[in-house]
Amino acid sequence: MVGAEPRSRRPRLLPSPALDHLAALSGLFASAFLAATVLPGASEIVLVAILAEGAADPVAAVLVAGIANTLGSITNWALGRFFLRYQDRRWFPVPKSGLDKAASIFNRWGVWSLLLAWWPLGGDALTVVAGLLKVPLLTFTLLVGFGKLVRYALVALATLGFIG
């Protein structure tokens, strides 16, 4: 059409907006889960990209990222609880030096140190040590989940311009 204004909407990758949101949240879930386990990753970048594009509801994105990252940490807890005998294997997520450092922090601050499980430099090791020290799963999940949800909420608020 002559004189028609160009469409400013970005093209959809999937046939419906609901599938776009589902795909975005599924990718975020995978990224957040893997970032807390064996593979290094930066799920915060995925969260920021999703929020910047408006690809998903911010509350849903924070909840998905927090839950997935907590589930990844539960995987680490299980490795510490049941599979520590394999710590010398290449696939084990934390080297001995990381376990020693995390054990030192854990011994000083106790279960409250799990609020820092989101920390990129040692958080994964804390979760493995918690399993090794037989921290009850419910206590572990509540503390780790709270810390991770707060971290993702702060990232989302900063991305959306509410803080920073």
Backbone as a ProteinNet text record, in pm:
[ID]
protein_1_A
[PRIMARY]
MVGAEPRSRRPRLLPSPALDHLAALSGLFASAFLAATVLPGASEIVLVAILAEGAADPVAAVLVAGIANTLGSITNWALGRFFLRYQDRRWFPVPKSGLDKAASIFNRWGVWSLLLAWWPLGGDALTVVAGLLKVPLLTFTLLVGFGKLVRYALVALATLGFIG
[TERTIARY]
83.6	0	88	47.5	120.3	83	182.7	158.6	137.9	139.3	122	251.1	236.4	355	407.9	540.9	596.5	558.3	543.9	509.6	632	611.2	723.9	737.6	641.9	649	761.3	831	934.9	866.5	924.5	860.2	864.1	758.5	752.1	827.9	895.1	965.9	872.1	770.8	676.8	537.3	444.4	313.6	225.8	253.7	167.8	251.4	202.2	274.8	292.4	194.1	204.8	322.1	342.1	456.3	588	586.4	706.4	744.7	645.7	671	719.2	655.1	694.1	837.1	871.9	1008.1	1109.5	1077.3	1168.5	1187.8	1077.3	1087.1	1154.2	1133.8	1201.2	1351.7	1392	1534.6	1594.8	1520.3	1565.3	1578.6	1480.5	1485.8	1612.4	1637.4	1755.5	1884.1	1890.3	2009.4	2033.2	1927.7	1941.1	1974.8	1913.2	1943.2	2089.2	2132.1	2269.4	2373.5	2340.7	2435.4	2465.1	2372.5	2392	2455.5	2474.6	2529.1	2666.8	2690.3	2823.3	2872.1	2784.6	2826.6	2829.8	2934.2	2935.4	2834.1	2776.7	2679.3	2644.4	2578.3	2537.8	2389.4	2307	2162.6	2109.8	2182.6	2139.8	2133.7	2226.6	2227.9	2103.3	2065.5	1944.3	1821.6	1816.5	1705.3	1697.4	1810	1812.7	1764.2	1809.7	1768.2	1617.9	1564.5	1420.6	1340.3	1385.4	1313.2	1326.9	1444.7	1466.6	1381.7	1361	1279.1	1130.4	1096.3	955.6	902.1	991.7	955.3	878.6	870.6	796.1	761.1	662.1	623.2	739.8	777.7	891.7	878.9	759.6	741.4	760.8	701.9	716.8	863.2	933.3	1074	1159.1	1135.7	1211.2	1182.1	1056.4	1020.3	1081.3	1075	1132.5	1283.5	1351.5	1496.4	1532.6	1462.3	1491.9	1468	1357.1	1325.3	1424.6	1452.9	1545.7	1685.6	1731.6	1864.1	1870.7	1761.7	1754.9	1756.8	1684.7	1687.6	1828.1	1899.7	2038.7	2124.6	2099.3	2173.2	2138.1	2013.8	1974.9	2052	2077.3	2159.9	2299.3	2356.6	2487.8	2482.8	2376.2	2359	2361.9	2290.1	2286.2	2424.6	2499.7	2636.5	2721.2	2709.4	2783.5	2735.7	2606.8	2546.9	2574.3	2566.9	2570.1	2687	2754.5	2853.8	2990.8	3019.4	3146.7	3265.7	3244.7	3355.7	3408.5	3332.2	3374.6	3436.3	3473	3520	3646	3721.6	3842.9	3813.5	3688.8	3650.2	3635.7	3661.3	3654.7	3514.9	3410.6	3274.8	3222.7	3293.3	3246.2	3252.5	3145.6	3134.8	3229.6	3291.7	3374	3508	3620.6	3751	3773.3	3868.3	3895.7	3924.1	4000.8	4032.1	3904.9	3809.4	3682.1	3601.8	3604.8	3535	3595.9	3729.1	3796.1	3760.1	3761.1	3727.9	3582.4	3492.9	3351.2	3327.7	3398.3	3384.1	3427.5	3532.2	3579	3471.8	3410.8	3303.8	3184.3	3150.2	3035	3056.6	3177	3206	3200.2	3234	3231.3	3088.9	3008.2	2877.2	2759.8	2787.6	2680.8	2585.7	2464.4	2367.6	2332.8	2350.8	2319.3	2407	2521.6	2607.6	2538.6	2437.3	2365.1	2287.4	2263.7	2201.7	2291.5	2419.9	2515.1	2541.4	2456.1	2475.6	2469.2	2414.7	2407.4	2542.3	2632.6	2760.9	2839.6	2883	2953	3085.8	3151.6	3282.2	3269.7	3214.9	3208.4	3070.2	2967.5	2831.3	2802.9	2850.5	2828.6	2897.8	3016.7	3089.5	3015	2955.9	2877	2763.9	2700.9	2588.3	2634.2	2750.8	2806.4	2845.4	2909	2949.5	2826.7	2718.4	2596.1	2546.5	2557.6	2520.6	2615.5	2743.3	2846.3	2822.8	2783.6	2760.9	2618.8	2543.8	2409.4	2311.2	2319.7	2220	2085.1	1981.1	1850	1803.7	1746	1707.2	1609	1515.2	1418.1	1487.5	1574.1	1649.8	1732.6	1801.4	1884.4	1801.3	1689.7	1607.1	1551	1505.6	1450.2	1555.8	1673.1	1777.5	1833.1	1865.6	1921.9	1817.3	1695.1	1590.1	1562.8	1560.1	1538	1649.7	1774.4	1887.6	1885.9	1854.9	1854.4	1737.7	1620.6	1506.8	1533.7	1592.9	1625.1	1724.2	1824.9	1923.6	1856.9	1774.1	1706.6	1608.9	1541.5	1449	1525.6	1642.1	1722	1772.6	1813.2	1855.2	1737.5	1620	1501.8	1466	1467.5	1434.3	1533.4	1661.2	1762.1	1741.1	1710.4	1688	1568.4	1464.6	1342.3	1347.4	1459.3	1478.4	1422.9	1387.4	1333.8	1443	1561.1	1675.2	1798.1	1897.8	2024.6	2041.9
-117.8	0	124.1	220.2	345	428.6	484.6	570.6	496.9	364.8	289.7	293.9	306.2	308.3	167.8	153.7	19.8	-32.7	-163	-224.2	-222.4	-180.6	-170.6	-295.9	-388.2	-510.8	-599.2	-657.2	-752.1	-879.5	-949.4	-1072.5	-1179.7	-1256.7	-1365.5	-1485.1	-1555	-1675.5	-1795.3	-1792.8	-1903.5	-1853.1	-1943.9	-1902.5	-1822.1	-1822.3	-1745	-1681.4	-1571.1	-1507.5	-1601.5	-1685.7	-1778.7	-1873.2	-1919.9	-2008.2	-1931.4	-1803.8	-1720.4	-1712.4	-1686.5	-1677.1	-1810.8	-1918.6	-2052.1	-2084.4	-2051.5	-2077	-1995.3	-1868.3	-1782.3	-1836.1	-1872.5	-1923.4	-2060.3	-2142.9	-2273.6	-2255.8	-2164.4	-2136.2	-2080.7	-1994.3	-1938.9	-2049.3	-2139.6	-2251	-2333.5	-2370.4	-2451.5	-2378.2	-2250.7	-2171.3	-2160.4	-2131.4	-2114.8	-2246.6	-2356.1	-2486.9	-2523.8	-2514.3	-2553.9	-2463.1	-2335.3	-2241.9	-2279.8	-2350.7	-2389.6	-2527.8	-2597	-2733.1	-2738.8	-2839.7	-2869.1	-2766.6	-2714.1	-2624.4	-2479.6	-2408.8	-2266.3	-2192.8	-2091.1	-2016.1	-1887	-1802.2	-1673.3	-1653.9	-1715.3	-1708.1	-1566.6	-1483.5	-1344.3	-1274.2	-1306.7	-1245.8	-1287.4	-1414.3	-1462.8	-1391.6	-1377.2	-1306.6	-1162.3	-1093.9	-954.6	-945.2	-1035.5	-1033.2	-1054.9	-1149.2	-1177.7	-1057	-994.1	-876.9	-757.6	-737.6	-624.6	-638	-760.6	-785.2	-791.1	-797.8	-813.5	-950.1	-1049.3	-1182.8	-1264.6	-1217.9	-1290.6	-1194.2	-1231.7	-1154.8	-1152.6	-1037	-1029	-1116.5	-1121.5	-1204.2	-1351.7	-1394	-1533.5	-1564.9	-1472.3	-1495.2	-1508.6	-1422.8	-1430.9	-1562.7	-1601.6	-1727.9	-1847.7	-1849.4	-1960.8	-1967.8	-1854.1	-1853.1	-1897.4	-1845.2	-1880.8	-2027.7	-2079.8	-2221.7	-2311.5	-2280.7	-2363.9	-2362.1	-2244.7	-2233.8	-2306.6	-2301.7	-2375.4	-2525.9	-2571.2	-2713.6	-2758.2	-2671.9	-2702.5	-2714.3	-2628.7	-2636.1	-2761.8	-2805.9	-2931.3	-3047.6	-3038.7	-3139.9	-3141.3	-3024	-3015.8	-3071.8	-3039.4	-3092.7	-3245.6	-3303.4	-3449.8	-3504.8	-3433.7	-3477.7	-3481.3	-3378.8	-3376.5	-3483.5	-3504.6	-3600.2	-3744.5	-3775.3	-3914.8	-3953.6	-3854.3	-3887.2	-3825.6	-3785.3	-3719.7	-3810.4	-3939.1	-4030.4	-4013.5	-3943.2	-3919	-3780.6	-3714	-3576	-3560.7	-3667.9	-3657.8	-3675.1	-3697.5	-3713.7	-3577.2	-3574.1	-3449	-3387.6	-3469.1	-3418.1	-3361.8	-3387.9	-3338	-3185.8	-3116.7	-2972.4	-2881.9	-2931.5	-2843.4	-2911.5	-2841.4	-2900.6	-2904.9	-2985.7	-3001.8	-2867.9	-2780.8	-2650.1	-2568.7	-2576.6	-2506.6	-2563.8	-2696.7	-2760.3	-2718.4	-2712.7	-2672.9	-2530.2	-2440.7	-2300.1	-2287.1	-2357.8	-2351.7	-2411.9	-2519.6	-2581.5	-2484.5	-2407.1	-2307.9	-2201.1	-2151.4	-2051.7	-2112.7	-2235.6	-2302	-2326.7	-2367.6	-2392.9	-2264.5	-2151.9	-2024.3	-1970.9	-1976.1	-1912	-2010.4	-2138.7	-2238.8	-2235.8	-2282.8	-2293.1	-2157.7	-2049.6	-1916.1	-1879.6	-1944.2	-1918.2	-1959.7	-2044.7	-2087.5	-1974	-1865.8	-1748.4	-1688.8	-1725.9	-1677.8	-1780.9	-1880.6	-1984.9	-1929	-1810.3	-1746.8	-1688.5	-1670.3	-1604.4	-1681.7	-1615.6	-1686.4	-1750.4	-1695	-1748.1	-1828.9	-1946.6	-2032.4	-2078.7	-2022.7	-2061.9	-2208	-2256.8	-2398.3	-2489	-2451.5	-2532.1	-2535.7	-2423.3	-2421.2	-2522.6	-2535.6	-2627.4	-2773	-2801.4	-2937.4	-2967.9	-2872.6	-2890.1	-2910.8	-2839.9	-2857.5	-3002.1	-3060.1	-3200.9	-3291.7	-3261.9	-3339	-3336.2	-3221.1	-3204.6	-3243.5	-3298.7	-3352.1	-3246.7	-3126.4	-3024.4	-3077.8	-3071.7	-3121.7	-3052.7	-3130.3	-3078.2	-2961.6	-2966.3	-2857.6	-2727.7	-2733.7	-2615.5	-2561.4	-2652.2	-2616.7	-2544.7	-2604.7	-2550.6	-2413.2	-2395.7	-2266.8	-2155.9	-2182.1	-2079.3	-2049.4	-2153.4	-2134.4	-2069.6	-2120	-2064.8	-1918.7	-1881.9	-1741.4	-1653	-1692.7	-1613.2	-1598	-1704.4	-1698.9	-1616.7	-1630.1	-1549.1	-1400.1	-1365.5	-1224.3	-1173	-1252.8	-1211.1	-1186.2	-1281.4	-1263.5	-1146.7	-1125	-1012.2	-880	-872	-749.4	-726.6	-832.9	-821	-770.9	-827.2	-785.9	-640.4	-601.9	-462.9	-364.6	-401	-314.8	-307.6	-420.4	-424.7	-339.8	-344.7	-270.9	-124.9	-84.2	54.9	96.7	0.7	36.3	65.5	7.8	38.8	59.6	122.6	135.4	270.8
0	0	0	-78.4	-85.1	36.4	99.6	213.5	345.3	341.8	466.5	546.2	674.7	759.8	779.4	787.3	808.9	946.6	953	1081	1170.7	1295.2	1388.6	1474.3	1460.3	1539.4	1490.6	1583.3	1542.4	1495.9	1399.2	1351.5	1460.1	1465.4	1562.5	1508.9	1598.2	1559.2	1556.5	1638	1648	1611.9	1580.4	1528.9	1623.4	1752.3	1842.4	1952.8	2008.5	2118.8	2237.7	2263.6	2377.3	2356.8	2233.7	2206.5	2214.7	2174.7	2190.7	2338.2	2424.4	2568.3	2623.1	2581.2	2626.8	2584.9	2461.6	2414.2	2493.7	2518.4	2594.5	2735.6	2800.1	2937.2	2942.8	2841.3	2836.7	2821.7	2735.6	2720	2847.7	2914.3	3042	3146.7	3150.9	3245.6	3223.1	3098.3	3067	3104.2	3070.2	3100.2	3250.6	3325.7	3470.9	3539.4	3494.1	3552.6	3528.5	3403.7	3369.4	3433.6	3449.3	3511	3655.7	3720.5	3860.3	3872.2	3760.1	3766.8	3703.9	3625.3	3573.2	3472.2	3391.2	3284.3	3331.8	3295.7	3330.3	3242.3	3296.8	3219.3	3289.7	3215.5	3271.1	3242.4	3324.4	3303.5	3321	3391.5	3408	3272.7	3184	3050.4	2973.1	2984.9	2919	2976.1	3107.9	3171.6	3122.5	3119.2	3073.4	2929	2843.5	2702.2	2688.7	2763.9	2758.3	2805.4	2913.4	2964.8	2871.4	2814.8	2724.1	2597.4	2552.4	2433.3	2464.2	2592	2628.7	2589.6	2588.3	2541.1	2644.2	2767.2	2870.8	2983.5	3059.7	3176.6	3276.5	3328.5	3420.4	3545.3	3603.4	3723.7	3688.6	3577.5	3534.6	3505.9	3442.5	3409.1	3535.5	3633.8	3759.8	3830.6	3834.9	3900.9	3829.4	3697.8	3621.2	3644.1	3635.5	3655.7	3797.5	3896.5	4035.6	4065	4016.4	4040.2	3967.7	3842.1	3765.2	3826.5	3866.6	3925.3	4059	4135	4261.3	4235.4	4133.8	4098.9	4057.6	3987.6	3953.8	4078.4	4175.3	4301.6	4379.9	4370.1	4435.1	4371.8	4243.2	4176.1	4237.7	4261.4	4326.4	4468.4	4541	4676.6	4672.5	4574.7	4561.7	4527.1	4444.9	4414.2	4541.1	4623.8	4749.8	4846.4	4848.9	4943.4	4905.9	4776.4	4734.8	4643.4	4583.8	4481.8	4506.2	4630	4656.7	4626.7	4631.3	4602.7	4460.6	4374.6	4236.1	4216.9	4326.8	4315.2	4231.6	4209.7	4127.8	3978.4	3943.1	3802.6	3736.8	3607.4	3533	3531.8	3533.2	3523.1	3654.6	3765.7	3894.4	3891.5	3934.4	3909.1	3986.6	4093.9	4176.8	4205.6	4179.6	4212.4	4364.2	4405.9	4549.5	4616.1	4551.2	4610.5	4634.8	4542.2	4559.9	4674.9	4688	4800.7	4933.5	4939.4	5063.5	5102.5	5004.5	5031.7	5077.3	5007.8	5044.1	5182	5214	5346.7	5455.6	5428.1	5524.1	5548.8	5440.8	5453	5526.2	5486.8	5546	5694.7	5731.4	5872.5	5955	5892.5	5965.2	5981.1	5874.7	5874.1	5884.2	5874	5884.4	5766.5	5789	5679.3	5619.1	5694.4	5642.2	5523.1	5510.9	5394.7	5264.8	5274	5154.4	5088.9	5162.3	5100.7	4992	4994.2	4893.9	4784.8	4770.9	4669.9	4527.8	4510.2	4378.8	4336.2	4430.2	4405.3	4299.6	4191.8	4083.8	4126.4	4225.6	4266.4	4395.1	4386.1	4502.6	4541.8	4480.2	4514.9	4485.4	4371	4337.3	4438.1	4478.3	4576.4	4709.7	4749	4873.3	4868.6	4752.4	4742.1	4749.3	4694	4702.9	4847.5	4913	5052.8	5141.8	5113.5	5191.8	5182.7	5065.4	5051	5126.8	5117.1	5187.1	5338.1	5389.6	5533.4	5574.7	5481.1	5508	5560.4	5504.6	5536.4	5488	5571	5527.9	5399.2	5309	5178	5188.7	5281	5294.1	5335.3	5433.7	5477.2	5361.8	5294.5	5180	5073.8	5036.4	4928.4	4964	5086	5127.5	5123.2	5178	5181.8	5043.3	4969	4834.7	4744	4748.4	4663.6	4692.5	4819.6	4856.1	4799.6	4821.1	4771.8	4620.8	4551.7	4405.3	4352.1	4413.9	4369.8	4391.1	4503.5	4529.3	4424.8	4394.3	4294	4159.8	4112.3	3982.8	3986.2	4098.2	4109.9	4098.4	4160.8	4151.9	4009.6	3941.5	3801.4	3716.3	3738.7	3662.3	3690.2	3816.8	3851.5	3788.5	3789.9	3727.7	3576.8	3515.3	3370.8	3329.9	3410.7	3378.6	3424.1	3483.9	3520.9	3654.9	3738.5	3869.3	3972.6	3951.1	4038.1	3951.2	4008.9	3937.4	3887.2
[MASK]
++++++++++++++++++++++++++++++++++++++++++++++++++++++++++++++++++++++++++++++++++++++++++++++++++++++++++++++++++++++++++++++++++++++++++++++++++++++++++++++++++++

